[in-house]
Every structure is written in structure tokens, then in C-alpha cells.
Amino acid sequence: MAEAARKLVPEEHEPASPVGNKAGWVLQEPTFGWATAEGTPKEPTVGEALREWWDAVNVFADARRLPSALHVAFHLASLGCLVALVGWHLSVKSALYFSVSAFFMATVTHTAWLHRYCSHKAFDFRSPWLARAFLWLNGMGIREDTYAIPHRVHHQRSDRVGDPYGPHLGRLASYLAIESVTKFNTDMTPEQYEHVAKTVSHIGFPISTYEQFRRTGTVEHAGHLAVRTLFAQAFWSGVAYAVGGVPCVLAWYAAVFFVTFLIRDFNYLGHGGRRPRAKLQGWEFDERTLALNQVFFGVFASEWHNNHHKFPRSANLQLVPAQVDMSFLFIRLLRASGVVTSYVDAVPRFRQQLTAGKVVRPIAGDEEYANATGIADGNDGTPLPERH
């Protein structure tokens, strides 16, 4: 049964977009390489994984590694907040604030904002200023450019050579990949950079010029990144302090660590870990990748990951009734309030086909976006249905 889960589509059927190129020109090749001599995805040793991680954060060798190094420091500081919360400041109020904050970050900041909007543009804001509000209120410290761009490469290369994260790397290297994927290939051509920048132009941050990108390694203008990151930390820590003083501030940052930890580990677990199980009939419908639907991640963060790999641009991933999608309910709330004007929903047509006993990918939809960005909507390159 486990072997059945590993049957993937041959390489010749992959999308043709240069973002999915085997050479991975968008991202620097890891120091341990993309592939083995046999042409399979490389699983690094512990030493190789740590050397790659150090290469990704070593500001002494390359100043462009500074944002990643600062993110590591932030991650460790938030771990310290978790220890301080549990050791000295745990109460009913701080525990409740931790729980609400973690759910908010997992469902809204991560899944609705970083995943469905920044990475896949599954919905549209009424005004670019509304998208910028989400951008400036991202308190998790995860950069939108280094989340969205490698994530699209992941969809192009899922479970194959060139996939920047996943269980093929092993648990440690997959956990550390959140730093490794920040290593953009700053030697790409100006035309290639223009293509990459276009894929994140909807997010709302000022785009670095080609020369700035080569100097800083960030697609978002580095100064803008610094200012709005500091603003988000001041805003959310201020809110937490107003609600419950130091204990709630610690609870907020403890939640940041908890959710970030889950995101890092999900890179490994979301595709089954070392021993992916076979797909469950009537529960998982994408057979092209190893992605699974796991109840904890689905309920806590709306990460019905197998559904997402079947319909990457869909804002709605509740393919069966038990797969409650809280992020989509949030997006629908934004739609009802006028903040969002439209969203992609693959579910109604899918359910009709499921009832009829014939599930196929839809063939109508956002070709213009897919063609302009070179990001295919699914692993077979076909786009999603109409917006709502």
C-alpha cells in the first residue's frame, strides 16, 4: 500500500514553466545538490543538512543572508517566550490568549494570507491597500516573497528533483528548509527576475530593482521589509500588552513559535514523512503527489493538503463535508463585508462530478494569470474554474 502512494507522474508531463525548471534557476541549488547520481531527490545527511542551513544564514560570508539570520534569532527568541510563559506566567488568561493567537495565525495569517493569497492568488482584494494592511500586520516574521516563490516551485516539482522542501529531504533538512529557500539565485537574468517579480506583484510590497535584488537577495525592497516587520511586532505586542500585560505578550510570541514550528514540520509531514501511506478513497483525490489530508492540520490550519495539491488555486478546499475549511469561511466573511471581491472555488463542480462518479479537472478559468506568471494552477497545468 505504501508503494502505491509513491507512484508519481513521469517527468515528461511536468509543466513547462521556467519556474519549475530542473536546474531550479529561481533558487540556489543546495550545497548538497538537488539529486543523487541515480537522478532521484537527494536526502542529505545530518551534517550536509546543517552545512546547508549554515550557508543560508552565514552573514559573515554573504550579507544577503541577514534576513534569514534575523529570522532564526526571532524563532529562537519566540521559543524563549514559550519557555517563560510555561515556566512563570501561565494562567487561564495567558493560555486562552495563546490558543486564540495560534489559531488566528494558523488560519488567517498563514493559510488565508501567505498560502492562498500570496502564493496562489485564490481571491482578490477590493483595493491593493487592503492587501497591504494584511502585509503590514503579518506578525509571524515569515517573508511573503520567500514563502510564495519557493512554494510555487514546490508545486511545479512536488516530490521530485528540485522540490525545495518535503519528506525526501528528511525531517531535519525539511525543518531547516525555511531558511534554505531564502537563497534566491541572484545570478538569474534581468528577464528571469522580471518574471519572478511578476508572480508576487499582487502582494503589495515595493519590488526591488534588479540591481537591488542582486545586492540584497530580497524581491521585496529591503528597507520596506525592515520597517513593516518592526511595525507588525510593535502592533501585535502592543495589543497583547493592552489585553493582559507581559503574560499575554509572552503568550503571543509563544504562539508565533508554535505555529512556525508546525509550518516547518509540516514540510515533512504534509507529504507523509518517511513512510507515506496510501491515499484514502473518498478522502484524498490527488494521486499525482504524496500530499495527504491530515485531520489535525486541516482543523487547526485549514491545511487539507491533498485537496490543495489537486486544486492549488481554489480558495475553498472542503471537498467533502467533514473537511471543514475555516480559512475559506474567513475569506467568505471578507467577501460578504466587501473587503474581497471574488475568489476561486473548485468545489461545487468537483462535487457534481463526484456525485456523477466522474472526477476530472476543470478546463476553464484564469488562463491569463497562469500565462502571465508562468505558474500552473495544478500539477497537470490546467487552470481552475470561474471566480465567485
C-alpha positions as CSV (number, residue, x, y, z in Angstrom):
1,M,0.0,0.0,0.0
2,A,2.8,2.4,0.8
3,E,4.3,1.8,-2.6
4,A,1.0,2.8,-4.2
5,A,1.3,6.2,-2.6
6,R,4.7,6.8,-4.3
7,K,3.5,6.3,-7.8
8,L,4.1,9.7,-9.4
9,V,3.6,11.0,-12.9
10,P,6.7,10.8,-15.2
11,E,8.9,13.8,-15.5
12,E,7.9,14.5,-19.1
13,H,4.4,15.5,-18.0
14,E,5.5,18.4,-15.8
15,P,4.5,22.0,-16.6
16,A,6.8,23.8,-18.9
17,S,7.2,27.0,-16.9
18,P,10.8,28.0,-16.3
19,V,9.9,28.4,-12.6
20,G,9.7,24.6,-12.5
21,N,12.9,24.1,-14.4
22,K,15.0,21.1,-13.2
23,A,18.0,23.4,-12.7
24,G,15.9,25.4,-10.3
25,W,17.2,28.8,-11.6
26,V,14.9,30.6,-9.2
27,L,16.6,29.1,-6.1
28,Q,20.2,28.4,-5.5
29,E,20.9,24.7,-5.5
30,P,21.5,23.4,-2.0
31,T,25.1,22.8,-1.1
32,F,24.4,19.1,-1.1
33,G,22.8,19.2,-4.5
34,W,19.3,18.6,-5.9
35,A,19.7,15.0,-7.0
36,T,21.6,11.7,-6.4
37,A,23.8,10.1,-9.1
38,E,20.7,7.9,-9.9
39,G,18.6,11.0,-10.6
40,T,16.4,10.8,-7.5
41,P,15.8,13.6,-5.0
42,K,18.8,14.0,-2.7
43,E,18.3,13.2,1.0
44,P,21.1,14.9,2.9
45,T,22.9,13.5,5.9
46,V,22.6,15.4,9.2
47,G,26.0,17.0,8.5
48,E,25.0,18.1,5.0
49,A,21.7,19.5,6.2
50,L,23.4,21.6,8.9
51,R,26.1,22.8,6.4
52,E,23.3,23.9,4.0
53,W,21.5,25.7,6.8
54,W,24.7,27.5,7.9
55,D,25.3,28.6,4.3
56,A,21.8,30.0,4.3
57,V,22.3,32.1,7.5
58,N,26.0,32.9,7.4
59,V,26.1,36.7,7.2
60,F,29.9,36.7,7.6
61,A,30.2,35.0,4.2
62,D,27.3,36.8,2.5
63,A,25.5,39.9,3.8
64,R,22.4,38.8,1.8
65,R,21.9,36.1,4.4
66,L,21.0,38.8,7.1
67,P,17.2,38.5,6.8
68,S,17.4,34.7,7.3
69,A,19.8,35.0,10.2
70,L,17.5,37.6,11.9
71,H,14.5,35.2,11.4
72,V,16.5,32.4,13.1
73,A,17.1,34.8,16.0
74,F,13.4,35.7,16.1
75,H,12.5,32.0,16.1
76,L,14.8,31.2,19.0
77,A,13.6,34.3,20.9
78,S,10.0,33.2,20.5
79,L,11.0,29.8,21.8
80,G,12.3,31.6,24.9
81,C,9.0,33.3,25.3
82,L,7.3,29.9,25.2
83,V,9.6,28.6,28.0
84,A,9.0,31.8,30.0
85,L,5.2,31.5,29.6
86,V,5.1,27.9,30.7
87,G,7.6,28.4,33.5
88,W,6.5,31.6,35.1
89,H,3.4,33.3,33.6
90,L,1.0,30.5,32.7
91,S,-2.6,31.3,33.7
92,V,-6.1,30.8,32.3
93,K,-5.9,34.2,30.6
94,S,-2.5,33.7,29.1
95,A,-3.4,30.2,27.9
96,L,-6.5,31.5,26.3
97,Y,-4.6,34.3,24.6
98,F,-2.0,31.7,23.4
99,S,-4.8,29.5,21.9
100,V,-6.6,32.3,20.1
101,S,-3.4,33.8,18.8
102,A,-2.2,30.4,17.5
103,F,-5.5,29.7,15.7
104,F,-5.6,33.2,14.2
105,M,-2.0,32.9,12.9
106,A,-2.5,29.4,11.5
107,T,-5.9,30.1,9.9
108,V,-5.7,33.7,8.8
109,T,-2.0,34.8,8.6
110,H,-0.6,31.6,7.3
111,T,-3.3,29.8,5.3
112,A,-5.5,32.6,4.1
113,W,-2.8,35.3,3.6
114,L,0.5,33.6,3.0
115,H,-0.7,30.4,1.3
116,R,-3.9,31.1,-0.6
117,Y,-3.4,34.8,-1.4
118,C,0.4,35.4,-1.6
119,S,1.2,32.1,-3.1
120,H,-1.8,31.3,-5.3
121,K,-3.9,34.5,-5.5
122,A,-7.0,32.4,-4.8
123,F,-9.0,35.6,-4.1
124,D,-8.9,39.3,-4.9
125,F,-9.0,42.3,-2.6
126,R,-11.2,45.2,-3.4
127,S,-8.2,47.6,-3.1
128,P,-4.5,47.0,-3.1
129,W,-4.4,49.0,0.2
130,L,-6.4,46.2,1.8
131,A,-3.7,43.7,0.8
132,R,-1.1,46.0,2.2
133,A,-2.9,46.0,5.5
134,F,-2.5,42.2,5.7
135,L,1.1,42.6,4.7
136,W,1.9,45.2,7.4
137,L,0.1,43.1,10.0
138,N,2.0,39.9,9.3
139,G,3.5,39.4,12.8
140,M,4.9,35.9,12.2
141,G,8.2,37.1,10.7
142,I,7.8,34.9,7.6
143,R,8.6,36.9,4.5
144,E,6.0,36.8,1.7
145,D,8.5,36.5,-1.1
146,T,10.4,33.6,0.4
147,Y,7.2,31.9,1.2
148,A,5.3,32.3,-2.1
149,I,8.0,31.9,-4.7
150,P,9.6,28.6,-3.4
151,H,6.1,27.3,-2.7
152,R,5.2,27.6,-6.4
153,V,8.5,25.8,-7.2
154,H,7.3,23.1,-4.8
155,H,4.1,22.7,-6.7
156,Q,6.0,22.5,-10.0
157,R,8.4,20.0,-8.6
158,S,6.4,18.2,-5.9
159,D,8.2,15.1,-4.6
160,R,10.7,15.2,-7.5
161,V,14.2,16.6,-8.1
162,G,14.2,20.3,-7.5
163,D,11.4,20.3,-4.8
164,P,12.8,22.8,-2.3
165,Y,11.3,21.1,0.7
166,G,9.5,17.9,1.6
167,P,10.0,14.5,3.2
168,H,12.6,13.5,0.6
169,L,15.0,15.8,2.5
170,G,14.5,14.0,5.8
171,R,12.9,15.7,8.8
172,L,15.8,17.9,9.9
173,A,16.6,19.3,6.4
174,S,13.0,19.8,5.7
175,Y,12.6,21.7,9.0
176,L,15.6,23.9,8.2
177,A,14.4,24.5,4.6
178,I,12.6,27.6,5.7
179,E,16.0,29.3,5.7
180,S,17.4,27.4,2.7
181,V,14.6,28.5,0.4
182,T,15.5,32.2,1.0
183,K,18.6,31.6,-1.1
184,F,17.3,33.1,-4.3
185,N,19.5,32.8,-7.3
186,T,20.8,36.3,-7.6
187,D,22.6,35.4,-10.8
188,M,19.4,35.0,-12.8
189,T,19.0,37.2,-15.8
190,P,17.0,40.5,-15.7
191,E,14.3,38.9,-17.8
192,Q,14.1,36.0,-15.4
193,Y,13.9,38.3,-12.4
194,E,11.1,40.3,-14.0
195,H,9.2,37.0,-14.5
196,V,9.7,36.0,-10.8
197,A,8.8,39.5,-9.5
198,K,5.6,39.5,-11.5
199,T,4.4,36.4,-9.6
200,V,4.4,38.4,-6.3
201,S,3.3,41.8,-7.7
202,H,-0.2,41.3,-6.3
203,I,1.1,41.2,-2.7
204,G,1.6,44.9,-2.4
205,F,5.2,45.4,-1.4
206,P,7.6,47.6,-3.4
207,I,9.6,45.4,-5.7
208,S,13.4,45.6,-5.6
209,T,15.1,46.7,-8.8
210,Y,17.3,44.0,-10.5
211,E,20.4,45.7,-9.1
212,Q,18.8,45.9,-5.6
213,F,17.8,42.2,-5.8
214,R,21.4,41.2,-6.7
215,R,22.7,43.2,-3.8
216,T,20.2,42.2,-1.0
217,G,18.7,38.9,-2.2
218,T,15.2,40.1,-1.5
219,V,12.4,40.6,-4.0
220,E,10.7,42.9,-1.6
221,H,12.6,46.2,-1.1
222,A,14.8,45.5,1.9
223,G,14.0,48.8,3.6
224,H,10.3,48.3,3.3
225,L,10.7,44.8,4.7
226,A,12.5,46.1,7.7
227,V,10.1,48.9,8.5
228,R,6.9,46.9,8.1
229,T,8.3,44.0,10.1
230,L,9.1,46.3,13.0
231,F,5.7,47.8,12.8
232,A,3.9,44.4,12.9
233,Q,5.9,43.4,16.0
234,A,5.1,46.7,17.8
235,F,1.4,46.4,16.8
236,W,0.8,42.9,18.0
237,S,2.9,43.1,21.1
238,G,1.1,46.3,21.9
239,V,-2.3,44.6,21.5
240,A,-1.2,41.7,23.7
241,Y,0.2,44.1,26.4
242,A,-3.1,46.0,26.4
243,V,-5.1,42.8,26.8
244,G,-3.0,41.2,29.6
245,G,0.4,42.7,30.2
246,V,3.6,40.7,29.9
247,P,2.0,37.3,30.2
248,C,-0.1,37.9,27.1
249,V,2.9,39.3,25.2
250,L,4.7,36.1,26.1
251,A,1.7,34.1,25.0
252,W,1.6,35.9,21.6
253,Y,5.2,35.1,20.9
254,A,4.9,31.6,22.2
255,A,2.1,31.2,19.7
256,V,4.3,32.6,17.0
257,F,6.9,29.9,17.8
258,F,4.3,27.1,18.0
259,V,2.7,27.9,14.6
260,T,6.1,28.5,12.9
261,F,7.3,25.1,14.3
262,L,4.2,23.4,12.9
263,I,4.8,25.1,9.5
264,R,8.4,23.9,9.4
265,D,7.5,20.4,10.4
266,F,4.6,20.3,8.0
267,N,7.0,20.5,5.2
268,Y,7.9,16.9,6.2
269,L,4.6,15.6,7.5
270,G,2.3,17.1,4.8
271,H,3.6,14.6,2.2
272,G,3.6,11.7,4.5
273,G,7.1,11.8,6.1
274,R,9.4,8.9,5.6
275,R,6.7,6.4,5.1
276,P,3.7,7.9,3.3
277,R,0.5,5.9,3.5
278,A,-1.7,5.1,0.5
279,K,-4.4,7.6,-0.3
280,L,-7.8,7.0,1.4
281,Q,-10.6,6.6,-1.1
282,G,-13.3,9.3,-0.8
283,W,-11.0,11.4,1.4
284,E,-8.0,12.1,-0.8
285,F,-8.3,12.7,-4.5
286,D,-4.9,13.9,-5.8
287,E,-2.9,10.9,-6.9
288,R,-0.1,12.9,-8.6
289,T,1.8,13.8,-5.4
290,L,2.4,12.3,-1.9
291,A,0.3,15.0,-0.2
292,L,-2.2,13.9,2.4
293,N,-5.3,15.2,4.2
294,Q,-4.5,15.1,7.9
295,V,-7.2,16.0,10.4
296,F,-5.1,18.0,12.8
297,F,-3.6,20.3,10.2
298,G,-7.0,20.5,8.4
299,V,-8.9,21.5,11.5
300,F,-6.3,23.7,13.1
301,A,-4.9,25.5,10.0
302,S,-7.3,24.5,7.1
303,E,-4.4,22.7,5.5
304,W,-6.2,19.9,3.6
305,H,-3.0,19.4,1.8
306,N,-4.1,16.7,-0.7
307,N,-7.1,18.8,-1.7
308,H,-4.7,21.8,-2.1
309,H,-2.5,19.8,-4.5
310,K,-5.4,18.8,-6.5
311,F,-6.8,22.4,-6.8
312,P,-3.9,24.7,-5.8
313,R,-5.7,28.0,-6.7
314,S,-9.0,27.2,-5.0
315,A,-9.9,29.3,-2.0
316,N,-12.2,26.5,-0.9
317,L,-10.8,23.1,-0.1
318,Q,-13.8,21.5,1.6
319,L,-14.1,18.7,-1.0
320,V,-16.1,16.5,1.4
321,P,-18.3,17.8,4.2
322,A,-16.1,16.6,7.1
323,Q,-13.2,18.7,5.8
324,V,-14.2,21.9,7.4
325,D,-12.3,24.8,5.9
326,M,-12.1,27.7,8.4
327,S,-9.8,29.8,6.1
328,F,-12.4,29.7,3.4
329,L,-15.1,30.7,5.9
330,F,-12.9,33.7,6.7
331,I,-12.5,34.5,3.0
332,R,-16.2,34.3,2.6
333,L,-16.6,36.7,5.5
334,L,-14.3,39.1,3.8
335,R,-16.3,38.7,0.6
336,A,-19.6,39.5,2.4
337,S,-18.0,42.6,4.0
338,G,-16.7,43.9,0.7
339,V,-13.0,43.5,1.5
340,V,-12.7,40.7,-1.0
341,T,-14.4,41.0,-4.4
342,S,-14.0,37.4,-5.7
343,Y,-12.5,34.0,-5.1
344,V,-11.8,30.8,-7.0
345,D,-13.9,27.9,-5.9
346,A,-13.3,24.5,-7.5
347,V,-15.6,22.6,-5.0
348,P,-19.1,22.9,-6.5
349,R,-18.2,21.5,-9.9
350,F,-15.9,18.9,-8.2
351,R,-18.8,17.7,-6.0
352,Q,-21.1,17.5,-9.0
353,Q,-18.6,15.3,-10.8
354,L,-18.0,13.2,-7.6
355,T,-21.8,12.6,-7.4
356,A,-21.8,11.6,-11.1
357,G,-18.8,9.2,-10.5
358,K,-16.5,11.0,-12.8
359,V,-14.0,13.4,-11.3
360,V,-11.9,15.3,-13.8
361,R,-10.0,18.6,-13.6
362,P,-12.0,21.6,-14.9
363,I,-10.8,23.2,-18.1
364,A,-12.0,26.8,-17.8
365,G,-10.6,29.6,-15.7
366,D,-7.8,32.0,-15.0
367,E,-5.6,31.3,-18.0
368,E,-4.5,35.0,-18.1
369,Y,-2.9,34.8,-14.7
370,A,-1.3,31.4,-15.3
371,N,0.1,32.6,-18.6
372,A,1.4,35.9,-17.2
373,T,3.1,34.4,-14.3
374,G,4.1,31.0,-15.7
375,I,2.7,29.4,-12.5
376,A,0.5,26.5,-13.4
377,D,-2.6,26.0,-11.3
378,G,-2.2,22.3,-10.9
379,N,0.4,19.6,-11.5
380,D,-1.1,18.9,-14.9
381,G,-1.0,22.5,-15.8
382,T,-4.8,23.0,-16.3
383,P,-6.4,26.1,-14.7
384,L,-9.3,26.3,-12.2
385,P,-12.9,27.3,-12.8
386,E,-14.6,30.6,-12.7
387,R,-14.4,33.1,-9.8
388,H,-17.3,33.8,-7.5
